Amino acid sequence: MEVLKIATAGSVDDGKSTLIGRLLYDTKSLTTDKIEAIEKSSKQKGYDYLDFSLATDGLVAEREQGITIDVAHIYFSTTKKSYIIADTPGHVEYTRNMVTGASTSQVSIILIDARKGVIEQTYRHFFINNLLRVKEVIVAVNKMDLVDYSEEVYNKIKADFQALNSKSSFKEQNVSYIPLSAINGGNVADKSENMPWYTGQTVLEHLEALEPEDVFETGKARFPVQTVIRPKTEEYHDFRGYAGKLYGNNIKVGDAVTVLPSLTESKVTKIHFFDKQFDEATAGSSITLELENDINVTRGDMIVKSDELPKIEKEINTTICWMDSKKLVAGTKYLVQHNTNRVLAKIESVKNVIATDYSGVTPATQLSINEIGEVNIKLSKALYFDTYNDNKSNGAFILIDVATNTTAGVGFIN
């Protein structure tokens, strides 16, 4: 079964948690005791409806304030797909959480309150989805029940968002618009009788109809080696396999490959998936490769097709989302974690801060928490990388504080 990862984004009270709770309820993914708890809590608060936001707001502080603070991952399934939703906060002070949630998602749902329309937060949410090259964006115009299900209001918001979309440089992105009322389920899983003027799909119908080619980017095959398998048992005495996850594209038995950084060449002789063998592995598969000759391959190396070599350089120009309370300044040292490879690095220069409302860049010498900017980094040894635009998995990395071992920032190679 297909697994689709979704990130939600929206401002305070736009109804993200309610939308997710309604999706869980309508797909019968909530347990009986959870439904009973929602019913009891809604009654205690004097609501004449079920407060589905309680299905997702897990922290006590979230429930007290009625806001989302932490990134929560919610799981549900239909007969066609399995879904993982990253419910991310919308506040500007949680930009790093929004980037974290969207970084592994193939679809983003941006909620807009029909009463407020496109606001500054909407710009930020859309900017992050552009930055992370999320191919499928659903603009969910929520709370249509509070504007009398007005088609005119919906069309105005759609036109405003289309004007925002025209500023995007990521032209492969598909943006869809759905008017809905999450609180009563209109156009979430079932069509709304109150909006006969809308003839498109519901949120669930849209998600169910998405095909892998709609949401997954293809690039060149990249296979970062996680571990070398040497059982040394009687049955597998001479077995030497290289395990990891395949990104970007397929790889086949017989493909000529090059091992980086040594640039040693070989050929794929077998592809193992647990106890089965295949002639071809697709991108996203966790596999073990056997090569034609016994060569020196270790964790942190990368196996690529010989005619598809990545860049191999010791200096990189990057876009960084800064996540640490300690500012990012030139001269500081960090560890760059790039796939399974970890390299000591020095911040060469901070060039600018990028405005998340598409208003441009401001020259800067440092990045503060939740800021996004352009940063040059010098590495102690060469990385084998692609630009993020060419290959998302091989163009992203994290910065780790050498002293505290915390994740200080996430980067995208330009």
C-alpha positions as CSV (number, residue, x, y, z in Angstrom):
1,M,0.0,0.0,0.0
2,E,1.2,3.5,-0.8
3,V,2.2,5.8,2.0
4,L,1.6,9.5,1.5
5,K,3.1,12.1,3.9
6,I,1.2,15.3,4.3
7,A,2.1,18.5,6.1
8,T,-0.5,21.0,7.3
9,A,0.1,24.7,7.7
10,G,-2.2,27.5,8.9
11,S,-2.5,30.4,11.3
12,V,-4.0,30.2,14.8
13,D,-7.6,29.1,14.7
14,D,-7.6,28.4,10.9
15,G,-8.8,24.9,11.9
16,K,-5.8,22.6,11.1
17,S,-6.4,20.3,14.1
18,T,-10.2,20.3,13.4
19,L,-9.6,19.3,9.7
20,I,-7.3,16.4,10.7
21,G,-9.6,15.3,13.4
22,R,-12.5,15.3,10.9
23,L,-10.5,13.3,8.4
24,L,-9.7,10.7,11.1
25,Y,-13.4,10.6,12.2
26,D,-14.7,10.3,8.6
27,T,-12.2,7.5,7.7
28,K,-13.2,5.7,11.0
29,S,-9.6,6.0,12.2
30,L,-10.5,7.2,15.7
31,T,-10.8,4.7,18.5
32,T,-14.1,4.4,20.4
33,D,-12.6,5.8,23.6
34,K,-11.1,8.8,21.7
35,I,-14.5,9.6,20.2
36,E,-16.1,9.3,23.7
37,A,-13.4,11.7,25.1
38,I,-14.1,14.2,22.3
39,E,-17.8,14.0,23.0
40,K,-17.4,14.4,26.7
41,S,-15.0,17.3,26.4
42,S,-17.1,19.1,23.8
43,K,-20.2,18.8,26.1
44,Q,-18.3,20.1,29.1
45,K,-17.2,23.2,27.0
46,G,-20.9,23.7,26.0
47,Y,-20.3,23.1,22.3
48,D,-23.2,22.0,20.2
49,Y,-20.6,20.2,17.9
50,L,-17.8,17.8,18.3
51,D,-14.4,19.5,18.9
52,F,-12.2,17.4,16.6
53,S,-9.1,19.4,17.4
54,L,-8.8,17.3,20.6
55,A,-7.9,14.4,18.4
56,T,-4.5,16.0,17.5
57,D,-3.5,18.6,20.1
58,G,-1.5,16.3,22.4
59,L,0.3,18.6,24.6
60,V,-1.5,20.1,27.7
61,A,-0.2,23.5,26.7
62,E,-1.8,23.1,23.2
63,R,-5.2,22.1,24.6
64,E,-5.1,25.0,27.1
65,Q,-4.3,27.6,24.5
66,G,-6.1,26.0,21.6
67,I,-2.9,26.3,19.4
68,T,-0.5,23.8,17.9
69,I,3.1,24.1,19.3
70,D,4.8,20.8,18.6
71,V,5.0,18.8,15.3
72,A,2.6,15.9,15.8
73,H,2.5,13.0,13.5
74,I,-0.9,11.4,12.9
75,Y,-1.5,8.1,11.1
76,F,-4.6,6.8,9.3
77,S,-5.4,4.6,6.4
78,T,-8.1,4.0,3.8
79,T,-8.5,0.9,1.6
80,K,-6.3,2.6,-1.0
81,K,-3.5,4.4,0.9
82,S,-1.8,4.9,4.3
83,Y,-1.3,8.5,5.4
84,I,1.1,10.2,7.8
85,I,0.1,13.8,8.6
86,A,2.6,16.2,10.2
87,D,0.5,18.7,12.0
88,T,2.8,21.8,12.2
89,P,2.3,25.0,14.1
90,G,1.7,28.2,12.2
91,H,3.3,30.9,14.4
92,V,6.3,32.7,13.1
93,E,8.3,31.7,16.2
94,Y,7.8,28.0,15.1
95,T,9.1,28.4,11.6
96,R,11.7,25.7,12.3
97,N,8.9,23.3,13.3
98,M,7.1,24.1,10.0
99,V,10.3,23.4,8.0
100,T,10.8,20.1,10.0
101,G,7.3,18.9,9.3
102,A,7.3,19.9,5.6
103,S,10.8,18.5,4.9
104,T,9.7,14.9,4.5
105,S,6.2,15.5,3.1
106,Q,5.0,15.1,-0.4
107,V,1.8,17.1,0.0
108,S,1.0,20.2,1.9
109,I,-2.4,21.5,3.0
110,I,-2.4,25.2,3.6
111,L,-5.5,26.3,5.5
112,I,-7.0,29.8,5.1
113,D,-9.7,31.2,7.3
114,A,-12.4,32.3,4.8
115,R,-13.1,35.3,7.0
116,K,-9.5,36.5,7.0
117,G,-8.3,35.5,3.5
118,V,-4.7,35.5,2.5
119,I,-2.6,37.0,5.3
120,E,1.1,37.3,6.1
121,Q,1.3,33.8,7.6
122,T,-0.1,32.4,4.3
123,Y,2.9,33.9,2.5
124,R,5.3,32.2,5.0
125,H,3.6,28.8,4.7
126,F,3.7,29.0,0.9
127,F,7.3,30.2,0.9
128,I,8.4,27.2,3.0
129,N,6.6,24.8,0.6
130,N,8.4,26.5,-2.3
131,L,11.8,26.3,-0.5
132,L,11.2,22.6,0.2
133,R,9.9,21.9,-3.3
134,V,6.7,20.2,-2.1
135,K,5.1,19.3,-5.5
136,E,1.4,19.1,-4.4
137,V,-0.2,22.0,-2.4
138,I,-3.9,22.0,-1.4
139,V,-5.2,25.4,-0.4
140,A,-8.1,24.6,1.9
141,V,-10.4,27.6,2.4
142,N,-11.9,26.7,5.7
143,K,-14.8,28.0,7.8
144,M,-17.0,28.6,4.8
145,D,-19.9,28.1,7.1
146,L,-19.0,31.4,8.8
147,V,-19.2,33.4,5.5
148,D,-22.6,31.8,4.4
149,Y,-20.8,29.5,2.0
150,S,-20.2,32.4,-0.3
151,E,-18.7,31.6,-3.7
152,E,-17.7,35.2,-4.1
153,V,-15.5,35.1,-0.9
154,Y,-13.9,31.8,-2.1
155,N,-13.2,33.2,-5.5
156,K,-11.6,36.4,-4.0
157,I,-9.3,34.2,-1.8
158,K,-8.4,32.0,-4.7
159,A,-7.5,35.0,-6.9
160,D,-5.3,36.4,-4.1
161,F,-3.5,33.1,-3.7
162,Q,-3.0,32.8,-7.4
163,A,-1.3,36.2,-7.3
164,L,1.0,34.9,-4.5
165,N,1.6,31.7,-6.6
166,S,2.9,33.9,-9.5
167,K,5.9,34.9,-7.3
168,S,7.0,31.3,-6.9
169,S,10.0,30.1,-8.8
170,F,9.0,26.4,-8.4
171,K,6.8,26.1,-11.6
172,E,6.4,22.3,-11.3
173,Q,4.3,22.8,-8.2
174,N,0.6,21.9,-8.5
175,V,-1.8,24.1,-6.5
176,S,-5.4,23.0,-5.9
177,Y,-8.2,25.0,-4.2
178,I,-11.0,23.4,-2.0
179,P,-13.6,25.3,-0.1
180,L,-14.6,23.5,3.1
181,S,-16.1,23.5,6.6
182,A,-14.0,21.2,8.7
183,I,-16.2,21.5,11.7
184,N,-19.2,19.9,10.0
185,G,-17.3,17.9,7.4
186,G,-18.2,19.8,4.3
187,N,-15.9,18.9,1.4
188,V,-13.5,17.0,3.8
189,A,-14.4,13.4,3.0
190,D,-18.0,14.0,1.8
191,K,-19.3,16.6,-0.6
192,S,-21.0,19.7,0.9
193,E,-24.6,20.2,0.1
194,N,-24.2,23.9,1.1
195,M,-21.7,24.6,-1.7
196,P,-23.3,23.2,-4.9
197,W,-21.3,25.8,-6.9
198,Y,-18.1,23.9,-6.1
199,T,-17.9,20.8,-8.4
200,G,-14.3,19.7,-7.6
201,Q,-13.0,17.0,-5.3
202,T,-13.2,16.8,-1.6
203,V,-9.9,16.8,0.4
204,L,-9.9,13.0,0.8
205,E,-10.9,12.4,-2.9
206,H,-8.0,14.6,-3.9
207,L,-5.5,12.8,-1.7
208,E,-6.8,9.4,-2.8
209,A,-6.5,10.3,-6.5
210,L,-2.8,11.4,-6.3
211,E,-0.4,9.1,-8.0
212,P,3.3,8.6,-7.1
213,E,4.5,10.6,-10.2
214,D,2.3,13.5,-9.0
215,V,4.2,13.9,-5.7
216,F,7.6,12.2,-5.9
217,E,10.5,14.0,-7.7
218,T,12.8,11.8,-9.8
219,G,16.5,12.6,-10.2
220,K,19.7,10.6,-10.5
221,A,20.1,7.4,-8.5
222,R,21.9,7.9,-5.1
223,F,22.6,5.1,-2.7
224,P,24.2,6.3,0.6
225,V,25.7,3.2,2.3
226,Q,24.4,2.7,5.8
227,T,26.3,-0.4,6.7
228,V,28.4,-3.3,5.3
229,I,26.9,-6.8,5.8
230,R,29.4,-9.6,6.4
231,P,27.6,-12.5,8.0
232,K,30.6,-14.9,7.9
233,T,28.4,-17.9,8.5
234,E,28.9,-21.2,6.8
235,E,26.0,-20.5,4.4
236,Y,27.1,-16.9,3.6
237,H,30.9,-17.2,4.2
238,D,32.0,-14.9,1.4
239,F,28.9,-12.6,1.3
240,R,29.6,-8.9,1.2
241,G,26.6,-6.6,0.8
242,Y,26.1,-2.9,1.1
243,A,22.8,-1.8,2.8
244,G,21.0,1.5,2.5
245,K,18.1,3.3,1.1
246,L,17.9,4.2,-2.6
247,Y,17.0,7.8,-3.6
248,G,16.3,9.6,-6.8
249,N,15.8,6.8,-9.3
250,N,15.9,3.1,-10.0
251,I,19.0,0.9,-10.1
252,K,19.3,-2.5,-11.9
253,V,21.4,-5.6,-11.9
254,G,24.2,-5.0,-14.5
255,D,24.4,-1.2,-13.9
256,A,27.9,0.1,-13.9
257,V,28.4,2.0,-10.7
258,T,31.0,4.2,-9.0
259,V,31.8,4.3,-5.3
260,L,32.4,7.8,-3.8
261,P,34.7,9.3,-2.6
262,S,37.2,6.7,-3.8
263,L,35.9,6.8,-7.5
264,T,36.3,3.0,-7.6
265,E,34.2,1.4,-10.4
266,S,32.2,-1.8,-10.3
267,K,29.0,-3.4,-11.4
268,V,25.7,-4.4,-9.5
269,T,25.5,-8.2,-9.5
270,K,22.6,-8.7,-7.1
271,I,19.9,-6.7,-5.4
272,H,18.4,-8.1,-2.1
273,F,15.3,-7.0,-0.3
274,F,15.2,-8.9,2.9
275,D,15.1,-12.6,1.8
276,K,14.1,-11.9,-1.8
277,Q,16.2,-10.9,-4.9
278,F,15.2,-8.5,-7.6
279,D,16.6,-7.4,-10.9
280,E,15.6,-3.8,-10.3
281,A,15.1,-1.6,-7.2
282,T,12.9,1.5,-7.2
283,A,13.6,4.8,-5.5
284,G,12.6,4.7,-1.8
285,S,13.5,1.0,-1.4
286,S,15.7,-0.1,1.5
287,I,17.9,-2.7,-0.2
288,T,21.3,-4.5,-0.1
289,L,23.6,-4.4,-3.1
290,E,26.2,-6.9,-4.1
291,L,29.0,-5.7,-6.4
292,E,31.1,-7.5,-9.0
293,N,34.4,-7.1,-7.2
294,D,35.5,-6.8,-3.5
295,I,36.3,-3.1,-3.1
296,N,36.7,-0.9,-0.1
297,V,33.2,0.4,0.7
298,T,32.1,1.7,4.2
299,R,29.3,3.6,5.9
300,G,29.2,7.2,4.6
301,D,30.2,6.2,1.1
302,M,27.8,6.6,-1.8
303,I,27.2,4.3,-4.7
304,V,26.0,6.0,-7.9
305,K,25.7,5.1,-11.6
306,S,29.0,5.7,-13.3
307,D,27.5,8.1,-15.9
308,E,25.6,10.1,-13.2
309,L,28.3,11.4,-10.9
310,P,27.3,14.1,-8.4
311,K,29.3,17.2,-7.6
312,I,32.4,16.6,-5.4
313,E,33.5,19.8,-3.6
314,K,34.8,21.1,-0.3
315,E,32.8,24.4,-0.4
316,I,29.1,24.7,-0.7
317,N,26.6,27.6,-1.1
318,T,23.5,26.9,0.9
319,T,20.2,28.1,2.1
320,I,19.9,27.6,5.9
321,C,16.9,27.5,8.2
322,W,18.4,28.3,11.6
323,M,16.9,26.4,14.6
324,D,19.2,27.3,17.5
325,S,18.9,30.0,20.1
326,K,22.6,30.6,19.6
327,K,23.1,32.8,16.5
328,L,24.8,31.5,13.4
329,V,27.9,33.6,12.6
330,A,31.0,33.3,10.4
331,G,33.9,31.4,11.8
332,T,32.0,28.9,13.9
333,K,32.4,25.1,13.4
334,Y,29.6,22.6,13.0
335,L,29.2,19.0,11.8
336,V,27.5,18.6,8.5
337,Q,25.3,15.5,8.4
338,H,24.7,14.7,4.7
339,N,22.9,11.4,4.3
340,T,25.1,8.9,6.1
341,N,28.2,11.0,5.8
342,R,29.3,13.3,8.6
343,V,31.9,16.1,7.9
344,L,33.4,18.8,10.1
345,A,32.7,22.2,8.6
346,K,33.3,25.9,9.2
347,I,30.8,28.7,8.4
348,E,32.7,30.8,5.9
349,S,30.1,33.7,5.6
350,V,26.5,34.6,6.3
351,K,25.4,36.6,3.2
352,N,21.8,37.5,3.8
353,V,18.4,36.9,5.4
354,I,15.6,35.8,3.1
355,A,12.2,37.3,3.8
356,T,9.5,34.6,3.9
357,D,6.9,37.0,2.5
358,Y,8.6,37.2,-0.9
359,S,9.8,40.8,-0.3
360,G,13.4,39.9,-1.0
361,V,16.7,39.6,0.9
362,T,18.4,41.7,3.4
363,P,22.3,41.7,3.7
364,A,23.2,40.1,7.0
365,T,26.2,38.7,9.0
366,Q,24.3,36.4,11.2
367,L,21.1,34.2,11.4
368,S,18.9,34.2,14.5
369,I,16.5,31.4,15.4
370,N,13.7,30.8,12.8
371,E,15.5,32.9,10.2
372,I,16.3,31.6,6.7
373,G,19.4,32.9,4.9
374,E,22.1,32.2,2.4
375,V,25.3,30.8,3.9
376,N,28.7,29.7,2.5
377,I,30.2,26.7,4.2
378,K,33.8,25.3,4.0
379,L,34.2,21.5,4.6
380,S,37.1,19.5,6.0
381,K,36.7,17.0,3.2
382,A,34.7,16.9,0.0
383,L,30.9,16.1,-0.1
384,Y,29.4,14.3,-3.0
385,F,26.1,16.2,-3.5
386,D,23.5,17.5,-5.9
387,T,21.8,20.8,-5.6
388,Y,18.5,20.5,-3.7
389,N,16.6,21.5,-6.9
390,D,18.1,18.6,-8.7
391,N,17.9,15.9,-6.0
392,K,16.1,16.7,-2.7
393,S,17.6,13.8,-0.8
394,N,21.2,14.5,-1.9
395,G,20.9,18.2,-1.6
396,A,19.8,18.5,2.0
397,F,21.8,18.3,5.2
398,I,21.6,19.2,8.9
399,L,24.1,21.2,11.0
400,I,25.0,19.7,14.3
401,D,26.5,21.8,17.2
402,V,29.9,20.2,18.0
403,A,29.7,21.1,21.7
404,T,26.1,20.2,22.5
405,N,25.3,17.6,19.7
406,T,22.0,19.4,19.0
407,T,20.6,19.9,15.5
408,A,21.2,23.6,15.0
409,G,20.0,24.1,11.5
410,V,18.8,22.5,8.3
411,G,20.3,23.3,4.9
412,F,19.6,23.1,1.2
413,I,22.5,23.2,-1.2
414,N,22.1,25.8,-4.0
